[in-house]
């Protein structure tokens, strides 16, 4: 049995199919803007400022200056320490509590900084030795690890850490 579709119905079907929106690409379905509309990458000054945040962090941590470390974080920052629940919105208190019980020797080596507009990420490696602040306490073995930070540019042009996560790669034997 054969069915014949009238020409006007065929034309209507072709028109309906032609008027359908184009299939979304993977990028479009993920909510990303097109390459042409993407904000420019970080300027050399912004990249240097992000790297300076890491160096300021290491210097302040080694000095045990929780206020200076806390000032490097956005007010709503999330700190994600290894083996602990994330701490949202009170990075200064987290570091104040930490430095209250430990002396720290910290070195950060920022290996990559990238970003667009008012967001940047920095990743790198760290080396840290912690010594409990108890009389006669010996330092823990030196820890080496990696970190990843997301930073937001503030209204005043400064960069603040919005998300901070790190974990150990290895523990260095001490002699």
C-alpha positions in Angstrom: 0.0 0.0 0.0 1.4 3.3 -1.0 0.7 6.8 0.4 1.2 10.0 -1.5 1.9 13.2 0.4 0.5 16.3 -1.3 3.1 18.8 -2.4 1.8 21.5 0.0 2.3 19.2 3.0 5.8 18.4 1.8 6.7 22.1 1.5 5.3 22.8 5.0 7.5 20.0 6.5 10.6 21.2 4.7 9.9 24.8 5.9 9.3 23.6 9.5 12.5 21.6 9.6 14.5 24.5 8.1 13.2 26.9 10.7 14.4 24.8 13.7 17.2 26.4 15.7 20.7 25.0 15.1 21.9 22.3 17.5 23.8 23.7 20.5 27.5 23.0 20.5 29.1 21.6 23.7 30.5 25.1 24.5 27.0 26.7 24.1 25.3 24.1 26.3 27.9 24.7 29.0 27.0 28.4 29.1 30.3 29.6 27.7 30.5 32.7 25.5 31.9 32.4 22.1 35.7 32.9 21.6 35.1 36.3 20.0 33.2 37.5 23.1 35.6 36.1 25.7 37.3 38.6 27.9 40.9 39.2 27.3 43.5 37.3 29.3 45.3 38.7 32.3 47.6 41.6 31.7 51.3 41.3 32.7 50.6 43.5 35.7 47.6 41.4 36.9 49.7 38.2 36.5 52.5 39.8 38.6 50.0 40.9 41.2 48.6 37.3 41.5 52.1 35.9 41.9 52.8 38.6 44.5 49.8 37.3 46.5 51.4 33.9 46.8 54.8 35.4 47.9 53.0 37.6 50.4 51.2 34.5 51.7 54.5 32.6 52.3 56.2 35.6 53.9 53.2 36.3 56.3 52.8 32.6 57.1 56.5 32.2 58.0 56.2 35.3 60.2 53.1 33.8 61.9 51.1 36.9 60.9 47.5 35.5 60.7 46.1 39.1 60.0 48.3 39.5 57.0 47.5 36.1 55.7 43.8 36.6 56.3 43.9 40.0 54.4 44.9 38.1 51.3 41.5 36.4 51.1 38.2 37.7 49.9 35.6 38.1 52.7 33.6 35.1 51.4 36.6 33.0 50.6 36.5 29.2 50.9 39.6 27.4 52.3 39.7 23.7 51.6 42.4 22.1 53.8 43.3 18.5 53.3 41.4 16.0 55.5 39.1 18.7 56.9 35.7 20.3 56.0 35.8 23.4 53.8 35.8 26.7 55.7 33.7 29.3 54.0 33.8 33.0 54.8 36.3 33.1 57.7 39.8 32.4 56.2 41.3 34.9 58.7 40.0 32.9 61.7 41.1 29.6 60.2 44.7 30.9 59.8 44.7 32.6 63.2 43.7 29.3 64.9 46.3 27.5 62.8 49.2 29.9 63.6 48.1 29.9 67.2 49.2 26.3 67.5 52.0 26.1 64.9 55.2 27.8 63.8 55.4 27.7 60.0 58.2 27.8 57.5 56.6 28.1 54.1 57.8 28.4 50.5 55.5 28.7 47.6 56.5 28.4 43.9 53.8 29.6 41.6 54.1 27.6 38.4 51.1 28.9 36.5 48.8 31.9 36.5 46.0 32.3 34.0 42.7 34.1 33.9 40.2 36.3 32.2 38.6 39.5 33.3 38.3 39.7 37.1 39.0 36.0 37.7 42.4 34.3 37.9 43.8 31.0 39.0 47.3 30.2 40.3 48.8 26.8 40.8 52.1 25.7 42.1 54.0 23.8 44.6 54.8 24.4 48.3 57.3 23.2 50.9 56.2 23.6 54.5 57.7 22.7 57.9 55.4 22.9 60.9 56.5 23.0 64.5 54.0 22.8 67.3 54.2 25.7 69.7 54.6 23.4 72.7 57.9 23.7 74.7 60.4 21.2 73.4 58.3 20.2 70.4 60.2 19.0 67.4 59.3 20.0 63.8 57.1 17.7 61.8 58.6 16.2 58.7 58.7 18.8 55.9 55.8 18.5 53.6 55.9 19.2 49.9 52.7 19.5 47.9 50.7 21.4 45.3 48.0 24.1 45.5 45.4 25.7 43.4 43.8 29.1 44.1 41.0 31.0 42.4 41.4 34.7 42.8 39.0 37.6 42.2 40.0 41.1 41.3 38.6 43.6 43.8 37.1 47.0 43.1 40.3 48.6 44.3 42.3 46.6 41.7 43.9 44.2 44.2 43.6 40.4 43.9 42.2 38.3 46.7 42.0 34.5 47.1 38.4 33.3 46.7 39.1 29.5 46.8 42.2 27.9 48.2 43.0 24.1 48.1 46.2 22.2 48.7 47.4 18.7 49.4 50.7 16.9 50.1 52.6 15.2 47.3 55.4 13.9 49.6 56.9 14.2 53.0 60.6 15.0 53.1 62.6 13.0 55.6 64.3 15.2 58.2 67.7 14.4 59.6 
